[in-house]
Structures are given as C-alpha cells and as structure tokens.
C-alpha cells in the first residue's frame, strides 16, 4: 500500500497531520515484525489517538503530531516526551531520534523529463490537475469517488486561473530555494496512481480532489516520490479562505508537496519549520530546515554549476548585488560563479554562510556553522589561474575579497568546502566598480581634509564620503591608529 500523509483538523480547529487508521480496539503485541503485529499496533495507536485524546487533554486543547517514516500520529502539544517515545517505539518503523533537523525519504530519480539518480542533482518536475470525473481511490480511508476539484475550486474563486496560480506560486516558492524546476502540463485523465508522467500528456505530480470526510478532519494528503507524489485535497474544505493571502491554502499545499519531494515530518513542534507535523501560519512557505532538507536531495536553484563551463553567470553590473539561495549540499560539491567585464573593474566579494538557530536535543546548533567555506578568485580560459584563495575565518565566518583590480574579461568565483559535512547554505555579495580614472599632475592642495574614520569591526568594508571645492582627481592616504601610512 503506498505510503502517504494526511492533514487532520479536530473540532477545536487545530490542524493535525495524521493518517486515517481503522478504529478498531486492540492491545499492542510484543512482536512487531509480522503484518498482523503491525496492524494491531496501528489499531492500538489509533485507539489512543481518537478514543482518549479528548478525555485526556480536553477537546479544546491545541493538538499536534509526531511521526515516523510511515505514519504521522496526533498528540496534544503538552504530551510528556516519555509518553511520545513510548508510543513511537511500539511502531514497527521506529528507528530512533534523528534530532531537530530535516528527515529525508527517497527522492525523485525518474520523471517525465529524464533520469536523475544522484542526491544533490536538480530535477524537472511536471504537474497537472486531473479532470473532474477521474476516479480517485480512497488513500486515507475515504470512499473511492470521482475528482471534483475543478468544480469546487471554480465555485470558490472568481476564475480557474486564480486558484491554479496559487498552486503555481507554491511550486515556485519551493523552486526558488532548491534545484527543482516546475512545468505545468495538461492531463489526459489516465487511471489514478498507476499512470506516470509523460511530457505533453500528464504531469509527474497529479492533483485531484474529492470528498474525504466532510469539513475539518482530513484536509489533504500526499504520496511520497516512490509512490507517485500525487496530491488529494478534501473538496469539503474552504480553500477560498483569503486570510493573509490564502496562507492556509498555500502552507497546506507547500507542506504536502514537501512530502512529494521526499521530506518527512520534523520535531520539535516549535513553529519554525514548514515540515513540522502541525500547520503554522506565522510564516509563508519553506523555512531554513525545510530548504536544507530539500537541498540535500536536489541541490540549490543554480545547479549544476560545479565547474567553470557550468558556472552561474552573475551578469555584469556596477554597484553591489547580493545573490542568495546558494548551498553546498554535501562534501563533494563546489559552486562556480562567473562575471564577464567589458573594461577593467575593481571587485569586492563577501561570502556569508546563512542559517538559523535551534536545539538538537539539549545542544544548540547554528546552521550557518555547518561547513567552513573558502572562496577563490580565478581567471583563465578554464579558470585555471588562482588569483586569490581566501580562507581567513572558520565556521560561520565571512570570507572577503576587497578592492581587487581585474582587467577586462571573464573571471570566476569558486566556493568550496574546507571542512564540515551536511548542507551549508550561503549568500554572496559582489560589488563591481569601473576603474577608469587617469592620474594627472596637479597643484599641491592648500590643506587636507583631516577626516577621522571609525570602521565598523563587523563590516569588512567602510565607505567614506567627503566634499571637495571642485570636481577633479584627489589623492587619499590611509593611516592606522599609530599614524603609519597604510595605503595611498
């Protein structure tokens, strides 16, 4: 039976992620290895969740979930950790805690656009909306019935294009952070779950909707990549709720699509991550941990850029631009970036690891300190000439190139791993200024400006502004605190 996730709402309105299990009473057996043992355990957990939850915690208690690689279970947020662990350890798929970080399942390796076997390798994923009338089997225990997604959504929105654009926005949000390119397709109405994506025919990811269990309770569910990645929405829900620009609609779809990409639920439930098992609408879309998890599977949006001939072209500009959402997903990755200058320029570059802060058990971790990154400046036909090799700081530190004069032509910035493992996200700031001044002889000035400058120790570059009596070339001498000439 395909592995899936569902969304569940209690009468209190608290969003839960759960699987629909048969409501049969049973006692948890000691032997978990047999199919019968598995079924009894599922029934046992189901009995705990749905028969005693209100009694133990009150119907109005905000509810949450925990999960393993097969199902997600509903628990109240103040459930003692010991009780949560005791329940999970009875599940046949319990593998122990992996800490407060993303949890991965399998990734897409075959899509309609090709074969993509490697972790960190980008993919092209097509998606389509199945036609109304296509029979959808009951994946969450609901009756098998025809999809009515178009009819329901068209009744909630002014136009079909409006609600389909929300789906497109959700996919674009994921695609803006990780190496997945999304392409919409039509859909020929082929059989549900047994019809893989074909270019020009139907999507890799197919989206449908029908009655599941009425208002609230199960909202939607999604299959993992190895089971097709398809999504089913409960058409009884109010997907037309426009609060915070349809935040409920968007975060449900993006959470479910996270499962489609291969991400599982994460803990603790702290409203910091999209893939937490309860919905949080304090933010929109995937957060740092979610992005790191999907990046481990598919790389960043700029992949492949692991060599000079695949370098990400930053274009040519003057002034400063910041390029975000880069990452090194594993220890073997490196990123090449290129700029082609039509005239001599001066370059500043700042490489900054980015991330967030949370706890791994009782240990605080900073995801901007996963890898120590280094930065190279190169030129040559194949980027073979290393002009600078910068590794002045350790984990989490900035690597900086300042005021480097480059001739006209193409140069490369190579971001590399020095040490550390796992996904390291980063951004890079690049400043380009023309070096087009010509020195000329001039009269000795009558006086000097005598400026005192106090650089910010947390910023590797300081800007100095001054006024001169008239336009023309100036000379500048930089002295240290002891009055020694540093540069002129």
C-alpha positions in Angstrom: 0.0 0.0 0.0 1.5 3.4 -0.9 2.9 5.5 1.9 1.1 8.7 2.4 0.5 11.6 4.8 -2.8 13.4 5.6 -3.9 16.6 7.3 -6.4 16.4 10.1 -8.4 19.0 12.0 -10.1 18.4 15.3 -13.3 20.1 16.2 -11.3 22.7 18.0 -9.8 23.8 14.7 -6.2 22.8 15.5 -4.5 21.4 12.4 -3.1 17.9 12.6 -1.2 15.8 10.2 -2.3 12.2 10.5 -3.1 9.0 8.7 -6.5 7.5 8.6 -6.4 4.2 10.5 -9.2 1.7 11.2 -10.9 2.5 14.5 -10.6 -1.0 16.0 -9.7 -1.7 19.6 -6.6 -3.9 20.2 -3.8 -4.4 22.5 -0.2 -3.7 21.4 1.6 -7.0 21.0 5.2 -7.5 21.9 6.2 -8.9 18.5 6.1 -6.1 15.9 7.6 -7.9 13.0 4.6 -9.6 11.4 1.9 -7.9 9.3 -0.6 -8.8 12.0 1.6 -7.2 14.6 1.8 -4.1 12.5 -1.9 -3.9 12.1 -2.5 -4.4 15.8 -0.1 -1.7 16.7 -1.7 0.7 14.2 -5.1 -0.1 15.8 -3.6 0.4 19.3 -2.2 3.8 18.4 -5.5 4.8 16.6 -7.4 3.8 19.7 -5.2 6.1 21.9 -5.4 9.0 19.5 -9.1 9.0 18.7 -10.7 7.4 21.7 -8.9 9.1 24.6 -7.4 12.3 23.2 -10.3 14.5 24.2 -10.7 12.7 27.5 -7.0 13.2 28.4 -6.4 16.6 27.1 -9.7 18.3 26.5 -11.5 18.9 23.3 -10.2 22.5 23.0 -6.5 21.6 23.6 -4.3 22.6 20.6 -3.3 19.4 19.1 -0.1 18.4 17.3 1.5 15.4 15.7 4.6 13.2 15.7 5.6 10.8 13.0 7.9 8.2 11.6 8.6 7.2 8.1 5.2 5.5 7.6 2.5 7.5 9.5 2.0 10.7 11.5 0.3 10.5 14.8 -1.9 13.0 16.6 -0.9 14.1 20.1 -1.5 17.0 22.3 1.4 19.5 22.5 1.9 19.0 26.2 2.2 15.3 26.0 5.2 14.3 28.0 8.2 13.2 25.9 8.3 9.9 27.6 4.8 9.1 26.5 5.5 10.1 23.0 8.6 7.9 22.8 6.7 5.0 24.3 4.1 5.2 21.6 6.6 5.6 18.8 8.8 2.7 20.0 5.8 0.4 19.6 5.7 1.2 15.8 7.4 -1.3 13.6 9.2 1.5 11.7 10.7 3.2 14.8 14.4 4.0 14.1 15.2 6.3 17.0 15.6 10.0 17.1 17.5 11.9 14.4 17.4 15.1 16.3 16.0 18.5 15.3 16.8 18.6 11.7 15.2 17.6 8.4 14.3 14.0 7.8 14.6 12.5 4.4 12.9 9.8 2.5 13.6 8.8 -1.1 14.0 11.5 -3.8 12.7 11.6 -7.4 15.0 9.7 -9.7 12.8 9.2 -12.8 10.5 11.9 -14.1 8.9 12.5 -17.5 11.9 14.7 -18.2 14.6 12.2 -17.6 16.7 10.1 -15.1 18.2 11.9 -12.1 19.8 9.3 -9.9 22.0 11.3 -7.6 21.3 13.2 -4.3 22.0 16.9 -4.9 21.2 16.7 -8.6 18.4 19.0 -9.9 15.3 17.7 -11.5 12.5 18.9 -13.7 9.1 18.0 -12.3 5.8 18.4 -14.2 2.4 18.8 -12.6 -1.2 18.6 -13.7 -4.7 18.8 -12.4 -6.8 15.7 -13.2 -10.1 16.3 -15.0 -13.3 16.1 -13.0 -14.8 12.7 -13.2 -11.5 10.8 -12.8 -12.0 8.1 -10.2 -9.7 8.6 -7.1 -9.2 5.7 -4.8 -9.6 6.2 -1.1 -6.0 6.7 0.0 -6.9 8.0 3.5 -9.7 5.5 4.1 -12.3 7.6 2.4 -14.7 6.1 -0.2 -13.5 5.9 -3.8 -15.1 8.6 -5.8 -14.7 10.9 -8.8 -12.5 14.0 -8.6 -14.5 17.3 -8.5 -11.5 19.6 -7.8 -12.2 21.9 -10.8 -15.9 22.3 -9.9 -15.2 23.0 -6.2 -12.4 25.5 -6.8 -14.2 27.3 -9.6 -17.1 27.8 -7.1 -14.7 29.3 -4.5 -12.7 31.6 -6.9 -13.6 34.1 -9.5 -11.7 32.3 -12.2 -9.9 29.0 -12.7 -6.7 30.8 -13.4 -6.8 32.4 -9.9 -6.7 29.1 -7.9 -4.3 27.5 -10.3 -2.0 30.5 -9.9 -1.9 29.8 -6.1 -0.6 26.2 -6.9 1.9 27.7 -9.3 3.1 30.2 -6.6 3.5 27.3 -4.2 5.7 25.3 -6.6 7.6 28.5 -7.5 8.3 29.1 -3.8 9.9 25.7 -3.5 11.7 26.1 -6.8 13.2 29.4 -5.8 15.1 27.7 -3.0 16.0 24.2 -4.3 17.0 22.5 -7.6 13.5 21.7 -8.8 12.1 23.3 -12.0 8.3 23.0 -12.3 6.5 22.8 -15.6 2.6 22.7 -15.8 1.1 20.1 -18.0 -2.4 19.2 -19.2 -3.9 15.9 -18.0 -5.4 13.2 -20.1 -7.4 11.6 -17.3 -5.5 8.3 -17.2 -6.0 6.0 -14.3 -5.2 7.4 -10.8 -1.9 6.3 -9.2 -0.9 3.9 -12.0 -0.1 6.4 -14.7 3.4 8.1 -14.5 4.1 11.5 -16.0 4.5 11.8 -19.8 5.6 15.0 -21.5 2.6 16.6 -23.3 0.2 14.1 -21.7 0.1 14.4 -17.9 2.2 15.6 -15.0 4.6 13.6 -12.8 2.7 15.1 -9.9 -1.1 14.9 -10.4 -3.5 16.9 -8.3 -7.1 16.0 -7.6 -9.8 16.4 -5.0 -12.9 14.7 -3.8 -15.0 14.3 -0.6 -12.9 12.7 2.1 -14.7 13.2 5.4 -16.5 16.5 5.4 -15.5 19.8 6.9 -12.4 19.6 9.0 -10.8 16.3 9.9 -8.7 15.1 6.9 -7.8 18.1 4.7 -5.4 16.7 2.2 -2.8 14.0 1.7 0.2 13.4 -0.5 2.1 10.4 -1.7 5.9 10.2 -1.5 8.1 10.1 -4.6 8.3 6.3 -4.7 4.5 6.1 -4.6 3.9 8.7 -7.3 3.9 12.0 -5.5 0.3 12.8 -6.2 -1.9 15.1 -4.0 -5.5 14.8 -3.0 -7.5 17.7 -1.4 -10.7 17.3 0.5 -13.1 19.4 -1.5 -15.4 19.9 1.5 -12.8 22.4 3.0 -13.0 26.2 2.5 -9.9 26.6 0.2 -11.3 30.0 -0.6 -10.3 31.4 2.8 -8.4 34.5 1.8 -6.9 35.4 5.1 -3.2 36.5 4.8 -3.4 36.0 1.0 -4.7 32.4 1.3 -2.0 31.5 3.8 -3.9 28.4 4.9 -4.3 27.1 1.3 -0.6 27.9 0.5 1.0 26.4 3.5 -1.1 23.2 3.3 -0.1 22.7 -0.3 3.6 23.5 0.3 3.7 21.2 3.3 2.1 18.4 1.4 4.4 19.0 -1.6 7.3 18.7 0.8 6.3 15.1 1.3 6.1 14.8 -2.5 9.8 15.9 -2.7 10.8 13.3 -0.1 10.7 15.2 3.2 9.2 13.7 6.3 7.9 15.3 9.5 10.4 17.0 11.9 10.4 17.8 15.6 10.1 19.6 17.9 6.9 21.4 17.1 8.1 25.0 17.6 6.5 26.8 14.6 9.9 27.2 12.9 9.6 24.7 10.0 7.1 24.0 7.3 7.6 20.3 7.7 6.6 20.2 11.3 3.6 17.9 11.7 1.2 20.8 12.7 0.4 23.7 10.4 1.9 27.1 11.4 0.8 30.2 9.6 3.2 32.6 11.3 5.4 32.3 8.1 4.9 31.5 4.5 6.4 28.5 2.8 9.6 26.5 3.4 12.0 27.7 6.1 15.7 27.1 6.7 15.4 23.5 7.8 12.9 22.6 5.0 15.2 24.2 2.4 18.3 22.4 3.8 16.4 19.1 3.6 15.2 19.6 0.0 18.7 21.0 -1.0 20.3 17.8 0.3 18.1 15.9 -2.2 18.1 18.3 -5.2 20.8 20.9 -4.6 20.1 24.7 -5.0 18.4 26.5 -7.8 21.7 27.2 -9.6 22.7 23.6 -10.1 24.6 22.3 -12.0 27.4 24.8 -11.5 30.3 22.5 -10.4 32.9 23.6 -13.0 34.0 26.6 -15.0 32.0 25.6 -18.0 28.8 25.3 -15.9 29.4 28.4 -13.9 26.4 30.5 -12.8 26.6 33.7 -14.8 26.1 36.6 -12.4 25.9 39.1 -15.4 27.7 42.4 -15.4 26.6 45.4 -13.3 28.0 48.2 -11.4 27.4 48.7 -7.7 26.5 45.9 -5.3 24.3 42.9 -5.8 23.5 40.1 -3.3 22.9 36.6 -4.6 21.1 34.3 -2.2 19.8 30.7 -2.0 23.2 29.1 -2.9 24.3 26.0 -0.9 26.8 23.2 -0.9 24.6 20.1 -0.2 27.4 17.7 0.5 31.1 17.4 0.9 31.8 16.8 -2.8 30.0 19.9 -4.1 31.6 23.2 -5.2 30.0 26.2 -6.9 31.5 28.3 -9.8 30.2 31.8 -10.5 31.3 34.0 -13.4 31.3 37.6 -14.4 32.5 39.0 -17.8 33.6 42.6 -17.5 33.9 44.8 -20.7 36.5 47.1 -19.0 38.9 47.0 -16.0 37.0 46.8 -12.7 37.5 46.6 -9.0 35.9 43.7 -7.2 34.7 43.3 -3.7 33.1 40.0 -2.7 31.7 38.8 0.6 30.9 35.1 1.1 28.5 34.7 4.1 27.2 31.3 5.4 23.5 31.6 6.3 21.2 29.6 8.5 19.1 29.6 11.7 19.4 28.6 15.3 17.6 25.8 17.2 18.3 22.9 19.5 19.4 19.4 18.7 18.3 17.6 21.8 19.8 19.8 24.5 22.6 21.1 22.3 22.2 24.4 20.4 23.1 24.3 16.7 23.6 27.1 14.2 23.0 26.0 10.6 25.3 28.8 9.4 28.1 26.9 11.0 27.8 23.5 9.3 30.7 23.9 6.8 33.8 26.1 6.8 33.7 27.7 3.3 36.5 29.0 1.2 36.5 31.5 -1.7 38.7 31.5 -4.7 39.1 34.2 -7.4 40.2 32.8 -10.7 40.7 33.7 -14.4 42.0 32.0 -17.5 40.2 30.1 -20.3 39.2 27.3 -18.0 39.5 29.2 -14.7 42.9 27.5 -14.1 44.6 30.6 -12.7 44.0 31.1 -8.9 44.4 34.8 -8.3 43.3 34.7 -4.6 42.5 31.8 -2.2 40.7 33.2 0.8 40.1 31.1 4.0 40.6 33.6 6.7 37.9 32.5 9.1 36.3 29.4 10.5 32.8 28.0 10.8 30.2 30.8 10.2 32.7 33.4 9.3 32.8 35.8 6.4 35.3 35.3 3.6 36.2 38.6 1.9 37.9 39.8 -1.2 38.4 43.6 -1.1 39.3 46.1 -3.9 40.8 43.6 -6.3 41.7 45.2 -9.7 40.7 43.0 -12.6 41.3 43.5 -16.3 38.5 43.3 -18.9 37.5 39.7 -19.5 35.9 36.7 -17.6 36.7 35.9 -14.1 35.4 33.2 -11.7 34.5 33.0 -8.1 34.7 29.4 -6.8 33.0 28.5 -3.5 34.4 25.4 -1.9 34.2 23.3 1.3 37.2 23.5 3.7 35.7 21.3 6.4 32.4 20.1 7.8 29.6 18.0 6.4 25.9 18.3 5.7 24.1 21.2 3.9 25.6 24.7 4.1 23.5 27.5 2.7 25.2 30.8 1.8 24.8 34.1 0.1 27.5 36.1 -1.7 27.6 39.9 -2.1 29.5 41.2 -5.2 30.5 44.8 -5.8 31.8 45.9 -9.2 33.2 49.4 -9.9 34.8 50.7 -13.0 38.5 51.6 -12.6 38.5 54.3 -15.3 40.4 57.2 -13.6 43.6 58.5 -15.2 46.2 60.2 -12.9 47.3 63.7 -13.9 49.7 66.2 -12.4 48.0 68.9 -10.4 48.8 71.7 -7.9 49.5 70.9 -4.3 46.3 71.4 -2.3 46.3 74.2 0.2 45.2 71.9 3.0 43.9 68.4 3.9 40.5 67.1 4.9 41.8 65.6 8.1 38.9 63.1 8.3 38.7 60.7 11.2 37.1 57.4 10.3 36.0 54.6 12.7 35.3 51.4 10.7 32.6 49.0 11.8 34.5 45.9 13.0 31.6 43.7 11.9 31.7 45.0 8.3 34.8 44.3 6.2 34.2 47.5 4.1 33.8 51.1 5.1 32.5 53.9 2.9 33.9 57.4 3.3 32.0 60.4 1.9 33.6 63.9 1.6 33.1 67.2 -0.2 35.7 68.9 -2.4 35.7 72.5 -3.6 35.6 71.5 -7.2 35.4 68.4 -9.3 38.7 66.7 -10.1 41.2 64.0 -9.1 42.0 63.6 -5.4 44.7 61.8 -3.5 43.9 59.7 -0.5 46.2 58.5 2.3 45.0 55.9 4.8 46.8 55.9 8.2 46.4 53.4 11.0 45.8 54.4 14.7 49.5 54.9 15.2 49.7 57.3 12.3 51.5 54.9 10.0 50.7 55.1 6.2 48.8 52.0 5.2 47.8 52.9 1.7 47.8 55.8 -0.7 
